[in-house]
Amino acid sequence: MTRLKADTVTSVIALAVAGYIAHEGYALDLGTASNPGSGFILFWTGLVMAGLSTGVLIGSLIGSGPTFSLGSVFQDSRWGKVLYVVALLVVHAALLETLGFVITTFVLLVVLFKTVEPQSWGVSLAGAFLTTAAAWGVFVAWLGTQLPTGMFEIG
C-alpha cells in the first residue's frame, strides 16, 4: 500500500465534512448578513472550513512531511483518556438541566484541567472560571440564548 502523508488524508476528510456542512447550511434558509436564516452559520462555517482544509491539502501535496500507514494512525492514541473525557461529557450532559450551565461547566473544566493534563489549582480554577464566563458571555449576554440555569437560577 502506498504511504500517505497524514495531512493529505486528514485534509481530504475535513474537506468532505466541510462540503457536507456547507451543503446542509445552504439547504436551510441562508437569509442575509443583517437577517441571518437558520443555515447562515452552517453554510459559512462549511466554506471557511473548506478553505482551510484546501490550504492544508495543497501544502501537504507540494511539501514534504511525515508519512504514515493506515495501520499506524491510532498507534500512539491514549484511548483511556479519550474514554474518560467522553464519560465526563456524558455526566456533564446528564447534570446540565439539574445544576445549570454555569456550575456544571465550571466543575467539568476544573476536573478536566486537574486530571487530563494536570495543572495547578490556580491554573485549573482560573481557566475554568474564565472559560465558563466567556462561554456564558457569548451565548447569553451577546447572542441572547438561554442556557439551563438549574436549581440555583444562575445565568
C-alpha positions as CSV (number, residue, x, y, z in Angstrom):
1,M,0.0,0.0,0.0
2,T,1.2,3.5,-0.8
3,R,2.3,5.5,2.2
4,L,0.4,8.8,2.5
5,K,1.1,12.0,4.3
6,A,-1.1,12.4,7.4
7,D,-2.0,15.9,6.4
8,T,-3.2,14.8,3.0
9,V,-5.6,12.2,4.4
10,T,-7.0,14.4,7.2
11,S,-7.4,17.4,4.9
12,V,-9.4,15.3,2.4
13,I,-11.6,14.1,5.2
14,A,-12.0,17.6,6.6
15,L,-12.8,18.9,3.1
16,A,-15.6,16.3,2.7
17,V,-17.0,17.2,6.1
18,A,-16.8,20.9,5.2
19,G,-18.7,20.2,1.9
20,Y,-21.4,18.4,3.8
21,I,-21.7,21.2,6.4
22,A,-21.9,23.9,3.7
23,H,-24.4,21.9,1.6
24,E,-26.7,21.3,4.6
25,G,-26.5,25.0,5.6
26,Y,-27.3,26.0,2.0
27,A,-30.3,23.7,2.1
28,L,-31.7,25.7,5.0
29,D,-32.6,29.3,4.7
30,L,-29.4,31.4,4.4
31,G,-31.1,34.8,4.9
32,T,-28.8,37.8,4.8
33,A,-26.0,39.2,6.9
34,S,-28.4,41.6,8.7
35,N,-31.1,38.9,9.0
36,P,-29.5,35.5,9.0
37,G,-31.5,32.4,8.4
38,S,-31.2,29.0,10.1
39,G,-28.5,27.9,7.6
40,F,-26.4,31.0,7.6
41,I,-23.8,29.9,10.3
42,L,-23.6,26.4,9.0
43,F,-23.0,27.5,5.4
44,W,-20.3,30.0,6.2
45,T,-18.6,27.6,8.7
46,G,-18.5,25.0,6.0
47,L,-17.0,27.4,3.5
48,V,-14.3,28.6,5.9
49,M,-13.5,25.0,6.9
50,A,-13.3,24.1,3.2
51,G,-10.9,26.9,2.6
52,L,-8.6,26.0,5.5
53,S,-8.7,22.3,4.5
54,T,-7.8,23.2,0.9
55,G,-4.8,25.1,2.2
56,V,-3.6,22.2,4.3
57,L,-4.2,19.8,1.3
58,I,-2.2,22.0,-1.1
59,G,0.6,22.3,1.5
60,S,0.7,18.6,2.0
61,L,0.8,17.8,-1.7
62,I,3.6,20.3,-2.6
63,G,5.7,20.0,0.6
64,S,7.5,17.2,2.3
65,G,6.2,15.8,5.6
66,P,5.9,12.6,7.6
67,T,4.2,9.7,6.1
68,F,2.1,7.0,7.8
69,S,0.4,3.8,7.0
70,L,-3.3,3.3,7.8
71,G,-2.4,0.8,10.5
72,S,-0.4,3.2,12.5
73,V,-2.9,6.0,12.6
74,F,-4.0,5.3,16.2
75,Q,-0.8,3.7,17.4
76,D,0.1,6.5,20.0
77,S,-3.5,7.3,21.0
78,R,-4.3,7.4,24.6
79,W,-7.7,5.7,24.5
80,G,-8.1,5.7,28.3
81,K,-8.1,9.5,28.4
82,V,-10.4,9.7,25.4
83,L,-12.9,7.4,27.0
84,Y,-12.5,9.3,30.3
85,V,-13.3,12.7,28.7
86,V,-16.3,11.2,26.8
87,A,-17.6,9.8,30.1
88,L,-17.2,13.2,31.8
89,L,-19.1,14.8,28.9
90,V,-21.9,12.3,29.3
91,V,-22.1,13.2,33.1
92,H,-22.0,16.9,32.2
93,A,-24.9,16.5,29.8
94,A,-26.9,14.5,32.4
95,L,-26.4,17.1,35.1
96,L,-26.8,20.2,32.9
97,E,-30.6,20.7,33.4
98,T,-30.4,20.0,37.1
99,L,-27.4,22.0,38.1
100,G,-27.3,24.5,35.3
101,F,-24.7,25.5,32.7
102,V,-22.5,27.7,34.9
103,I,-22.0,25.2,37.7
104,T,-21.8,22.1,35.6
105,T,-19.4,23.6,33.1
106,F,-17.2,25.1,35.7
107,V,-16.9,21.7,37.6
108,L,-16.3,19.8,34.3
109,L,-13.5,22.2,33.3
110,V,-11.8,22.0,36.8
111,V,-11.9,18.2,36.6
112,L,-10.5,18.2,33.1
113,F,-7.8,20.7,33.9
114,K,-6.7,18.7,37.0
115,T,-6.9,15.2,35.5
116,V,-6.3,15.0,31.8
117,E,-3.1,17.1,31.6
118,P,-2.7,18.1,35.3
119,Q,-2.5,21.8,36.0
120,S,-2.0,23.6,39.3
121,W,-5.1,24.5,41.3
122,G,-4.7,28.2,40.4
123,V,-4.5,27.5,36.7
124,S,-7.4,25.0,36.9
125,L,-9.7,27.3,38.8
126,A,-8.8,30.4,36.7
127,G,-9.0,28.5,33.4
128,A,-12.4,27.0,34.3
129,F,-13.7,30.4,35.6
130,L,-12.6,32.3,32.5
131,T,-13.7,29.7,30.0
132,T,-17.2,29.4,31.7
133,A,-17.6,33.1,31.9
134,A,-16.5,33.6,28.3
135,A,-19.0,30.9,27.1
136,W,-21.8,32.4,29.2
137,G,-20.9,35.9,27.9
138,V,-21.0,34.8,24.3
139,F,-24.2,32.7,24.4
140,V,-26.3,34.6,27.0
141,A,-25.1,38.2,27.1
142,W,-24.1,38.6,23.4
143,L,-26.3,36.2,21.5
144,G,-29.2,36.3,23.9
145,T,-29.7,32.5,24.0
146,Q,-31.0,30.7,27.0
147,L,-28.8,28.2,28.8
148,P,-30.0,25.9,31.6
149,T,-30.0,27.7,34.9
150,G,-30.6,24.7,37.1
151,M,-31.9,24.8,40.6
152,F,-29.6,27.7,41.5
153,E,-31.0,30.1,38.9
154,I,-27.6,31.4,37.9
155,G,-27.4,32.9,34.4
